[in-house]
């Protein structure tokens, strides 16, 4: 099923649209959705153009932005024939924008990048070594996540391990601290066309994408190097990662794809944790007690919930880790 039905038109940033500097058909198409991100997208595009593997095209899909003129100027300033711009007539969301970019691509492989994130220089080179366009296989890498709270920057590496052969993607993501964001992905173009993003969902389009790929029979293979940098500088301060009803609606439709333990963990991680962090204790407690089996949670999750409920931060977990370290 293709969830995008609207039309689009392409605006070239140079006279030689969709052709890379070597004059060959690109092997990798990089799709970057953008909505009012002309102020930060240069970092993302520059990280693609500086890849050690350069047989690529960069397709920026503007999703009905107010700053499209600034976006065009930013892209034109690179002076690179591998860049093209697709303009959406109105905002339809990142999922639809990614589908539009895939439909307008030429590469054998598709890689996604968010407009505020970036890659390290050998991201594509290392992933292509283990890629196979003839197989239903998604290659992803470890990621460096940058968060800033109270003007203090914190960097963490996620995930700690790749998905195991018989491990369900829901268990990997929600029970075992897995992490598979779209900027870390590389997959065959035919697979991206066969299993597109669901543009009708207001929330969790990336999880939907992964769960449906699993149902299709896709294999997930991780490159252990941290090849992606994801910026979450304002995530906790603004609460932009919290959408209670959107998460509940998603779970109602995708419950059958998750194990019972993954179901409980999803509610805790995607809903209750955020509610407690923002002081919405009654709402969070009600959802926790009515929709979560507490016996499915580990000790760390229980301590985290207690700490967030009381202090709106993880100081209890930090104290427990210090005590544990003192005895090791």
C-alpha positions in Angstrom: 0.0 0.0 0.0 1.3 3.4 -0.9 0.2 6.0 1.6 1.1 9.0 -0.5 -1.4 9.9 -3.2 -0.8 13.6 -3.8 1.3 15.1 -6.6 4.7 16.7 -6.3 7.1 18.7 -8.4 10.8 18.8 -8.4 12.9 22.0 -8.2 16.5 21.4 -9.3 19.2 23.2 -7.5 21.4 22.9 -10.5 21.0 22.3 -14.2 22.0 18.7 -13.9 19.3 17.5 -11.6 19.6 13.9 -10.1 23.0 13.2 -11.5 26.0 13.0 -9.3 29.3 14.8 -10.1 30.8 11.7 -11.8 27.9 11.6 -14.3 26.7 8.1 -13.3 23.4 6.9 -11.9 23.8 7.2 -8.1 24.1 4.0 -6.1 22.6 5.5 -3.0 19.8 8.0 -2.7 19.8 10.0 0.5 16.3 11.3 1.4 16.1 14.3 3.8 12.7 15.5 4.8 12.6 19.2 5.9 10.0 21.4 7.5 11.1 24.9 8.5 14.6 23.7 9.1 16.6 26.0 6.7 18.6 27.1 9.7 20.1 23.7 10.5 19.8 21.6 7.4 23.2 22.7 6.1 24.9 20.5 8.7 23.0 17.5 7.6 23.6 18.0 3.9 27.3 18.8 4.4 27.7 15.5 6.3 26.3 13.6 3.3 28.4 15.5 0.7 31.6 14.7 2.8 31.0 10.9 2.7 34.0 8.8 1.6 31.5 7.1 -0.7 30.3 9.7 -3.2 28.2 7.9 -5.8 25.1 9.3 -4.3 22.3 11.8 -4.7 20.7 14.0 -2.1 17.0 14.5 -2.3 15.7 17.1 0.1 11.9 17.0 0.4 10.4 20.3 1.6 7.2 19.5 3.4 5.3 22.8 2.8 7.7 25.0 4.8 7.4 28.7 5.4 11.1 29.2 4.8 11.4 27.5 1.4 13.3 30.4 -0.1 15.9 30.3 2.6 16.1 26.5 2.1 16.7 26.9 -1.6 19.5 29.5 -0.9 21.1 27.1 1.6 21.1 24.2 -0.9 22.2 26.3 -3.8 25.2 27.6 -1.8 26.7 24.1 -1.9 27.0 24.2 -5.7 26.7 20.5 -5.9 24.9 18.8 -8.7 24.0 15.8 -6.6 21.5 17.9 -4.6 17.9 18.2 -5.7 14.8 19.6 -4.0 11.2 18.3 -4.1 8.6 20.8 -2.9 5.4 19.5 -1.3 2.4 21.8 -1.9 1.5 21.6 1.8 2.6 20.0 5.0 1.9 16.3 5.3 4.5 15.0 7.8 7.8 13.3 7.7 6.5 9.9 6.7 4.9 11.2 3.5 7.9 13.3 2.8 10.2 10.2 3.0 7.9 8.2 0.7 7.9 11.1 -1.8 11.7 11.1 -1.7 11.9 7.4 -2.3 9.5 7.6 -5.2 11.6 10.3 -6.8 14.9 8.6 -6.3 17.2 6.7 -8.7 19.6 4.8 -6.3 19.9 1.1 -5.7 19.9 1.9 -2.0 18.0 4.3 0.1 19.3 6.1 3.2 17.3 8.5 5.4 18.6 11.5 7.3 16.7 14.0 9.4 17.4 17.6 8.7 18.8 18.3 12.2 21.0 15.3 12.4 24.3 14.3 10.7 26.5 11.4 9.6 30.2 10.6 10.2 32.2 10.6 7.0 32.3 6.8 6.4 28.7 6.0 7.3 27.7 4.9 3.8 31.0 3.2 3.0 30.8 0.9 6.0 27.1 0.0 5.6 27.5 -0.7 1.9 30.2 -3.3 2.7 27.5 -5.5 4.4 24.5 -4.5 2.2 22.9 -6.7 -0.4 20.3 -5.1 -2.6 18.8 -8.4 -3.6 17.8 -9.3 -0.1 15.2 -8.0 2.3 17.8 -6.6 4.6 18.1 -3.3 6.5 21.5 -2.2 7.6 21.7 0.1 10.6 24.5 1.5 12.7 25.1 2.5 16.3 24.3 6.2 17.0 25.8 9.0 19.1 22.9 10.8 20.8 23.5 14.4 22.0 21.1 15.8 24.6 21.4 19.2 26.3 19.8 19.8 29.7 20.4 23.0 31.7 23.1 24.0 29.1 25.0 20.8 29.8 25.7 18.5 26.9 25.6 14.8 27.3 26.7 12.2 24.7 25.6 8.6 24.8 26.1 5.7 22.4 23.0 3.7 21.4 22.3 0.8 21.2 24.9 -1.3 23.1 24.3 -4.3 20.8 22.7 -5.4 17.6 19.5 -7.3 17.3 19.9 -11.1 17.7 18.8 -13.6 15.1 15.6 -14.8 16.8 14.8 -11.6 18.6 11.6 -9.8 17.8 12.0 -6.1 16.8 9.5 -5.0 19.5 11.4 -6.8 22.2 14.7 -5.4 20.9 13.4 -1.8 20.9 11.4 -1.7 24.1 12.8 -4.4 26.4 16.4 -4.6 25.5 17.4 -1.0 24.9 17.6 -1.3 21.2 17.7 1.8 19.1 17.1 2.1 15.3 16.4 5.6 14.2 15.7 6.5 10.5 19.1 8.3 10.1 20.9 5.0 10.9 19.1 3.1 8.1 20.3 1.8 4.7 18.0 -0.5 2.7 17.4 -1.5 -0.9 15.2 0.9 -2.8 12.8 -1.9 -3.9 12.2 -2.7 -0.2 11.5 0.9 0.7 8.9 1.0 -2.2 7.4 -2.3 -1.1 7.1 -1.3 2.5 6.6 2.5 2.6 6.1 4.7 5.7 2.5 5.1 6.9 1.7 8.7 6.4 -1.7 8.4 8.1 -0.1 8.0 11.6 0.3 11.1 13.8 2.9 9.3 16.0 5.5 6.5 15.9 5.8 6.2 12.1 9.3 4.8 12.6 8.1 2.0 14.9 5.3 1.2 12.5 7.9 1.0 9.6 10.1 -1.4 11.5 7.2 -3.6 12.7 5.9 -3.9 9.2 9.3 -4.6 7.8 9.6 -7.5 10.3 6.2 -8.8 9.2 7.5 -8.7 5.6 10.4 -10.8 6.5 13.1 -8.2 6.6 16.5 -9.0 8.3 18.0 -6.3 10.5 21.8 -6.1 10.5 23.8 -3.7 12.7 27.1 -2.2 11.9 28.6 -1.7 15.4 30.4 1.6 14.7 28.6 4.8 15.8 28.1 6.4 12.3 25.2 8.7 13.1 24.9 11.8 15.3 21.3 12.5 16.5 20.6 15.8 18.2 18.0 15.8 20.9 19.0 19.1 22.5 15.5 20.3 23.3 13.6 17.0 23.7 13.0 17.0 27.4 12.7 20.8 27.8 9.9 21.2 25.2 8.2 17.8 25.6 8.1 17.4 21.9 8.6 13.6 22.3 5.3 13.2 24.3 2.0 12.6 22.6 -0.2 10.5 25.0 -3.2 9.9 22.8 -1.1 9.4 19.7 0.9 6.7 21.5 -2.2 5.0 22.9 -3.8 5.0 19.4 -0.7 3.5 18.0 -0.6 0.8 20.6 -4.3 -0.1 20.1 -3.6 -0.9 16.4 -0.2 -2.6 16.9 -0.6 -4.5 20.1 -0.6 -7.8 18.2 2.9 -7.1 16.9 4.3 -6.8 20.4 4.9 -9.4 23.1 3.2 -8.8 26.5 6.4 -7.5 28.1 7.1 -5.2 25.2 3.6 -3.9 25.4 4.1 -2.9 29.0 7.5 -1.5 28.3 6.2 0.6 25.4 3.6 2.3 27.7 6.2 3.0 30.4 8.8 4.4 28.0 6.6 6.3 25.5 3.9 7.6 27.9 4.2 7.2 31.6 7.9 8.3 31.9 7.1 11.6 30.0 4.0 12.3 32.1 5.9 11.8 35.4 8.8 14.0 34.0 6.4 16.9 33.4 4.6 16.5 36.7 1.4 14.9 35.4 1.5 12.3 38.1 -2.3 11.5 38.3 -2.6 10.9 34.6 0.6 8.9 34.5 -0.3 6.8 37.5 -3.7 6.0 36.1 -2.2 4.7 32.9 0.5 2.8 34.7 -1.9 1.0 37.0 -4.6 0.3 34.4 -2.6 -0.6 31.4 0.8 -1.9 32.6 1.6 -5.3 34.1 4.1 -4.3 36.7 5.6 -7.8 36.9 6.8 -7.2 33.3 9.1 -4.4 34.4 12.7 -4.8 35.6 14.1 -3.3 38.8 15.7 -0.4 36.9 12.4 0.6 35.3 10.6 0.4 38.6 13.3 2.6 40.3 13.2 5.0 37.3 9.4 5.4 37.6 9.6 5.9 41.4 12.3 8.6 40.9 10.4 10.4 38.2 7.2 10.3 40.2 8.8 11.8 43.3 11.5 14.1 41.8 10.7 14.3 38.1 14.3 13.2 37.4 16.4 10.0 37.8 18.3 10.8 41.0 17.2 7.6 42.7 18.6 5.5 39.8 21.9 7.6 39.9 22.2 7.0 43.7 21.6 3.3 43.2 24.3 3.1 40.5 26.8 4.8 42.8 26.0 2.4 45.6 26.4 -0.5 43.3 29.7 0.8 42.0 31.0 1.2 45.5 30.6 -2.6 46.0 32.1 -3.6 42.7 
